[in-house]
Amino acid sequence: MSESNQAQTGFRFGVVKIIRKAREQRRLVNIILALAGISIILFYTTCRESCTYSQGSFAGIDLKYLGITYMGSIILFNLLRRDTLNLLLLVFGMGAEIYLIGYQIRNGVYCPYCLMFAAVVVLLFTFNFEKSKKALIAAFLILGFFLLFVWFRGTLTPSYAAETIMPFFGKGKIEVRLYTDYFCEPCASIEPKLEPMISELVGKNVITIAFIDTPLHKQSSLYIRYFLYILNEERNFNRALLARKILFEAAHRNITEKEKIEALLRERNVKFKPSDPAPTFDIFSRYLAEDGVASTPTLVIRQDGGKKKFCGASDVLKAIEGMEVSPN
């Protein structure tokens, strides 16, 4: 036997040995992977770099909560040594993930956290697969897929209610669209740095900017409405910046009632006038679809017939910093 063949044989033997040892500790590995799945969901909900818009529910229950419950059940079954129940739950999850991945492929929008969670499910399923239970596995795989097909409801692109509006500011030839959400922590973290840079670019007629409030979180639509109300009283760039500053502060304080928002505005001597921004609905919808916005903060720069998109706090800041500050 040649040295290369011996090396290959030794490598295969080593891999088999590792897999065999891992299977001997299968329940421990299952628990570790399930904890990894829970960690992915928690990171998805608390990530400070980018808020991803990928929402779905099964029978009216948010998939994030179902995912945590699902992985928690896997941990419980392994602690109780209920191997058959553990396998059936994993098979059901595989069927569900096949549907969810297909849903993302059909829509052409991908959630990295969803795909990482799916990878954990696939690893768990592969690690616990038993040939002797092929018929049962096939049945639960189909059941998982079918139930998601019937009861899953999801959206991969944000949508606006009729009360939203798009404010344009500046006279520059470079068109900039800034997609943010007041409850998005990455957006809030970069807002103090973005404001002076954007002000300089607008002041020197480098850019025309559109502030597009993107409703990713539960209370976002209420805040978007008051941003409109403030601009409806007096529409100019500085007022838009002031409105954003106050609303980001309100979101940080977790103010979720309109009476408290109005009290804060009166406290800051900021007037507002309710209005119906329904005519701008089509503009919001078209821009969201055109730019393929699925997370915040997102920055889209249109210049000389081309378009560049930057997602995440760091990339958005770098893109703004890299723009030339000079009159057109």
C-alpha positions in Angstrom: 0.0 0.0 0.0 1.4 3.4 -1.0 1.9 6.2 1.6 -0.9 8.3 0.1 -3.4 5.3 0.4 -2.2 4.7 4.0 -2.7 8.4 4.8 -6.3 8.3 3.3 -7.1 5.1 5.2 -5.7 6.6 8.4 -7.8 9.7 7.9 -11.0 7.8 7.3 -10.3 5.6 10.4 -9.8 8.8 12.4 -13.0 10.3 11.2 -15.0 7.1 11.9 -13.5 6.9 15.4 -14.5 10.5 16.1 -18.0 9.9 14.9 -18.3 6.7 16.9 -17.1 8.5 20.1 -19.5 11.3 19.4 -22.4 8.9 19.0 -21.5 7.4 22.3 -22.1 10.8 23.8 -25.0 11.5 21.5 -27.3 13.0 24.1 -24.7 15.4 25.2 -24.0 16.5 21.6 -27.7 16.9 21.0 -28.0 19.2 24.0 -25.0 21.3 22.9 -26.4 21.7 19.4 -29.8 22.6 20.8 -28.2 25.3 22.9 -26.5 26.6 19.8 -29.9 26.8 18.1 -31.3 28.8 21.0 -28.2 31.1 20.9 -28.8 31.8 17.2 -32.4 32.9 17.9 -31.3 35.1 20.9 -28.5 36.6 18.8 -31.1 37.3 16.1 -33.2 39.3 18.5 -30.4 41.2 20.1 -27.8 41.7 17.3 -26.3 45.2 17.5 -24.9 45.3 13.9 -28.0 44.8 11.8 -31.8 44.2 12.4 -33.0 41.6 9.9 -36.5 41.7 8.6 -37.7 38.1 8.3 -40.9 37.4 10.1 -43.1 34.3 10.2 -45.6 32.5 12.3 -47.0 29.0 12.6 -50.7 28.8 13.7 -50.4 32.4 14.8 -47.3 31.9 17.0 -44.1 33.7 16.2 -41.4 31.4 14.8 -38.8 32.8 17.2 -40.7 31.5 20.2 -41.5 28.2 18.5 -37.8 27.8 17.7 -36.8 28.3 21.3 -39.5 25.9 22.5 -38.5 23.4 19.9 -34.8 23.4 20.9 -35.9 23.4 24.6 -37.9 20.2 23.9 -35.0 18.5 22.3 -32.9 19.3 25.4 -35.7 17.9 27.7 -36.1 14.7 25.6 -32.4 14.1 25.8 -32.2 14.7 29.5 -35.1 12.2 29.9 -33.5 9.8 27.5 -36.6 9.7 25.3 -34.7 8.9 22.1 -37.7 8.1 19.9 -39.5 11.3 20.8 -36.3 13.2 20.2 -35.9 11.6 16.7 -39.5 12.3 15.7 -39.2 15.9 16.8 -36.0 16.3 14.7 -37.7 14.7 11.7 -40.7 17.0 12.0 -38.2 19.9 12.2 -36.5 18.7 9.0 -39.8 18.7 7.2 -40.5 22.2 8.4 -37.1 23.5 7.5 -37.4 22.1 4.0 -40.5 24.2 3.5 -39.0 27.3 5.1 -35.8 27.2 3.0 -37.9 26.7 -0.1 -40.0 29.7 0.9 -36.8 31.9 1.0 -35.6 30.5 -2.3 -38.9 31.3 -4.0 -38.9 34.9 -2.7 -35.2 35.4 -3.4 -34.5 36.9 0.1 -32.5 35.0 2.7 -32.3 35.3 6.4 -28.8 34.3 7.6 -30.0 33.5 11.1 -32.8 31.3 9.8 -30.3 29.4 7.6 -27.9 28.9 10.6 -30.8 27.6 12.7 -31.7 25.3 9.8 -28.1 24.0 9.7 -28.3 23.1 13.4 -31.6 21.1 12.7 -29.9 19.3 9.8 -26.9 18.4 12.0 -29.2 17.1 14.7 -31.2 15.1 12.3 -28.2 13.6 10.6 -26.6 12.7 13.9 -29.7 11.0 15.2 -30.9 9.3 12.0 -31.8 5.6 12.4 -32.2 3.3 9.3 -34.5 1.0 11.2 -37.2 3.7 11.5 -37.3 4.8 7.8 -41.1 4.6 7.5 -41.7 6.6 10.7 -39.1 9.1 9.6 -40.7 9.6 6.2 -44.2 10.1 7.8 -43.1 12.8 10.2 -40.9 14.5 7.5 -44.0 14.8 5.3 -46.1 15.9 8.3 -43.7 18.7 9.2 -43.6 20.0 5.6 -47.4 19.7 5.2 -48.2 21.6 8.5 -45.9 24.4 7.6 -47.5 24.6 4.1 -50.9 24.9 5.7 -50.3 27.1 8.8 -47.1 29.1 8.0 -47.5 32.8 7.4 -44.4 34.8 6.6 -43.0 38.0 5.1 -39.5 38.7 4.0 -40.0 42.3 3.0 -41.3 45.1 5.2 -44.6 46.6 4.3 -46.1 50.0 5.1 -49.5 51.0 6.3 -51.2 53.9 4.5 -50.0 56.5 7.1 -46.3 56.3 6.2 -44.5 59.0 4.2 -41.1 59.5 2.5 -39.3 62.8 3.1 -36.7 64.0 0.6 -34.1 66.5 1.6 -31.2 68.2 -0.3 -30.4 69.1 -3.8 -27.4 66.9 -4.6 -27.1 64.7 -7.7 -26.3 61.6 -5.6 -29.5 60.0 -4.3 -29.2 58.4 -0.9 -31.9 56.3 0.7 -31.4 55.6 4.4 -33.6 52.8 5.9 -33.8 52.8 9.7 -36.1 51.7 12.5 -36.4 53.7 15.8 -36.4 50.4 17.8 -33.3 49.0 15.9 -30.4 49.3 18.3 -27.7 49.3 15.6 -29.6 52.3 13.9 -29.7 54.2 17.2 -26.1 53.5 17.9 -24.9 55.2 14.7 -27.4 58.0 14.5 -25.3 60.5 16.5 -22.4 59.8 14.1 -24.5 59.9 10.9 -26.3 63.1 11.7 -23.3 65.5 11.3 -22.0 63.7 8.3 -25.3 63.7 6.5 -25.9 67.4 7.4 -22.6 68.3 5.8 -23.3 66.3 2.6 -26.8 67.9 2.4 -25.5 71.4 3.2 -22.9 71.2 0.4 -25.4 69.9 -2.1 -23.6 66.6 -2.5 -26.6 64.3 -1.8 -30.4 64.2 -1.8 -31.4 62.0 1.0 -34.6 60.1 1.7 -35.2 59.0 5.3 -37.2 55.8 5.1 -38.5 54.7 8.4 -38.8 50.9 8.1 -41.4 49.1 10.3 -39.5 46.1 11.6 -40.6 46.2 15.2 -44.0 46.1 16.8 -44.3 49.8 17.7 -42.5 51.2 14.7 -45.6 52.2 12.8 -46.7 54.4 15.6 -43.3 56.2 15.6 -43.4 56.5 11.8 -46.8 58.2 12.1 -45.4 60.8 14.5 -42.4 61.5 12.4 -44.9 62.4 9.6 -47.0 64.5 12.0 -43.9 66.5 13.0 -42.9 67.2 9.4 -46.5 68.0 8.4 -46.3 70.9 10.9 -43.1 72.2 9.3 -41.2 70.3 6.6 -37.4 71.0 6.5 -34.2 69.0 6.9 -33.3 70.3 10.4 -36.7 69.5 11.7 -36.5 66.0 10.3 -33.2 65.5 12.2 -34.8 66.8 15.4 -37.8 64.5 14.9 -35.5 61.5 14.5 -33.4 62.4 17.5 -36.5 62.7 19.8 -38.1 59.5 18.4 -34.9 57.5 18.8 -34.7 58.8 22.4 -38.4 57.8 23.0 -37.7 54.3 21.6 -34.7 53.9 23.9 -37.0 54.8 26.8 -39.4 52.1 25.5 -42.3 54.6 25.1 -45.1 52.7 23.4 -48.2 54.8 24.0 -49.1 57.8 21.8 -50.1 59.9 24.8 -46.6 59.6 26.2 -45.0 60.4 22.8 -47.2 63.5 22.5 -46.2 64.5 26.1 -42.6 64.2 25.2 -43.0 66.3 22.0 -44.9 69.0 24.0 -42.1 68.9 26.6 -39.6 69.6 23.8 -41.8 72.3 22.3 -42.1 70.3 19.1 -45.4 70.9 17.3 -47.1 68.2 15.2 -50.1 68.0 12.9 -51.9 64.8 12.1 -52.3 64.0 8.4 -53.0 61.2 6.0 -49.9 60.2 4.0 -51.7 57.5 2.0 -50.6 58.9 -1.4 -47.0 58.1 -0.5 -47.7 54.4 0.1 -46.9 53.3 -3.4 -43.5 55.1 -3.2 -42.5 53.3 0.0 -43.6 49.9 -1.4 -41.8 50.4 -4.7 -38.5 51.5 -3.0 -38.6 48.6 -0.5 -39.0 46.1 -3.3 -36.6 47.9 -5.7 -33.8 48.0 -3.0 -34.5 44.6 -1.6 -34.5 45.9 2.0 -34.6 43.1 4.6 -32.7 44.7 7.5 -31.8 47.9 9.2 -29.8 50.0 9.0 -29.5 49.8 5.2 -28.0 52.6 2.9 -28.6 52.7 -0.8 -26.6 55.1 -2.9 -27.6 55.8 -6.5 -25.1 57.6 -8.6 -24.3 57.8 -12.4 -26.8 55.2 -13.2 -25.4 52.7 -10.7 -26.6 51.6 -7.3 -24.7 50.3 -4.2 -26.3 48.9 -1.1 -24.7 48.8 2.4 -26.2 46.8 5.2 -25.2 46.9 8.9 -24.0 49.7 11.2 -20.3 49.5 10.3 -20.8 49.4 6.5 -23.4 52.2 6.5 -21.0 54.4 8.5 -18.1 53.6 6.2 -20.2 54.3 3.1 -21.2 57.8 4.4 -17.6 58.6 5.5 -16.3 57.6 2.1 -18.5 60.0 0.2 -16.8 63.1 -1.2 -17.9 66.3 0.6 -17.8 69.0 -2.1 -20.3 71.1 -3.9 -21.7 69.7 -7.1 
